[in-house]
Amino acid sequence: MCGITGYIGDNKTTDILIDGLKRLEYRGYDSCGIAVVDAKNELYLRRVSGRVDALDKLVAGDPAKGPKSGVGHTRWATHGAPSEDNAHPHTDCTGRVVVVHNGIIENYLDLKEKLQAGGHKFKSETDTEVIAHLMEEKLKSLHVQEKAVRAEMLEPVFFEAFRRTVAELKGSFALSMVWASCPAMLLAARMHSPLVIGLGKGENFIASDVSAFLKFTKRVVFLNDGEMAAVRKDGVDYYDFKGKKTSKDAVTIQWDSTMAEKGGYKHFMLKEIHEQAESVENTLRGRLLPLGGDILKAETGLTTASMKGFAALQFVACGTAYHACLVGRFLFENFGIPAHADVASEFTDRAKLMHKDTLVVAISQSGETADTLFAVREAKAAGARVLAITNTVGSTLTREADYVLHTHCGPEIGVASTKAFLGQLAAIYLLAGHFAAARGILSSTEARRYAEDLLKVPRLIEETLAGEKEIAKVAEAFAASEHFLFISRHINYPIALEGALKIKEISYVHAEGYAAGEMKHGPIAIIYKGMPLLAVAPTGRALELMAGNVEEAKARGADVVAIVDAASRKTVKANRYIVLPDAPELFTPLLTVIPLQIFAYYVALAKKCDIDKPRNLAKSVTVR
Ligand code: AGP
């Protein structure tokens, strides 16, 4: 997830772009840049590897003279490590066409090969740069005689070349382009990434979200997927991707800019809980079909052959990432592929047993967790090869792993991990499908069915999120509780652990996650009258046993909240229910964790805790 912004008008473009980028930094902050068309129709381009403050200092010395229009970008790397070369804006070979982009161009490798074959020289590792060179080709194909006509005569050419460029892109994009030869118009297009137009007086704005320009105008137009905008300082025209003009209604935003950064949510954690469908979608995008491994080769180095060759997988991580490891273990074992999972801080002895046929899967949102890095080094010393699953491009973990699979969740600001966890699960399900298909465990029909089920998950997540208010009511009933129990079985056992961790992290109260089968072996003794017990019990082979666990807990006075689907609701006799949409048992962890995240959030809210920055915790634990 990155932040893009754009401006056209007679005010200080550079200052406006920088100010907007500062308000978009929560969307990405590993590098940034601006491009401004100045009064002489020259392009002024400045980029830094680092935060917007560094860019601000850079341009303060030499702001563009008499600027008219420009674009800016603050990056959360997905393709290509953070660096000045990989920072946006990107240009074509002429250096006069500029693009900023948020999203993932799925077909960028094909486009890049064709453009390079046509003589284009690329300066970055990003997917975005192909857009600028593709635009250059389209302008050429329209036989533009730039010198021959006045700039405004070039506007229809600029627009048509832009339309043809956008038509060739596959994947997700919110993008904006300027062309130095046509400074009175800025173009923007949206597909699967947010893009909003700000309507000012004698000036107009574009951005990833309203926080970038809310101080200048609250009149906005939200673009939908498949829409483009031709933005001039005195007006905006809207089109579909075929170039057909459309009309759009403006709305007035009621938020202040602080609320806008959180998308109108009270906390980043709640905003990020609601971004989970997008996190799963973006992590799966362009990597799933055909299942069997080779589609991952270009990006991760993993091949069908390598997936066949590994004898076992060894997951290792900390905290929430460790709970993702446990889901991975159950998932791979479900396919008959040997898999283990350890917390990184307890991996030292097991590390000695690693060997070249083991694939160690190190999961880390930050890619900087000291315990996980230490475990990776121990495993490599024993001869194992390491796959990193991380949300942070260019992190230490990515530089030490043999293979890297990025989750595309954008920066996670809340200390309590939510969307990054879902991204980790999506990456694990993706990997398991490829491994099982590569090893012939899934037939081609079964592989297709598995992929179809996985592609349905984002919609099921949205349906689950729609139950937020009911879940909040249940949570508020337990706001005064000082102890919580979470239980489940099999592939949802890790979700019980994750639910307990979420409550502990942000509400500072005691909570335990347990394998439900363990209750009789001791923990059942701690149940007291009214103790909140959350039981994750979707339809599946563990349902009857889970129903028994709930009965036993209730008989001892527990106040049971069951996380169920419509069918299992009939079997489980709880005090309260949170009912999820139906899903195949194997995929239920991608849904069952969501009500537990929301439950923890509203307990913490009722307790007036500092939800985004809980006491004693850091977003990344870089010490052992
Ligand atoms: C999760 O809510 C916690 N913030 C914490 O357990 C976290 O998952 C753990 O520290 C691992 O962090 P990483 O994913 O960046 O390695």
Residues whose N, C-alpha, C, O or C-beta is under 5 A from the ligand:
A	BS01	AGP	C318 G319 T320 A321 I363 S364 Q365 S366 G367 T369 V415 A416 S417 A618 K619 V621
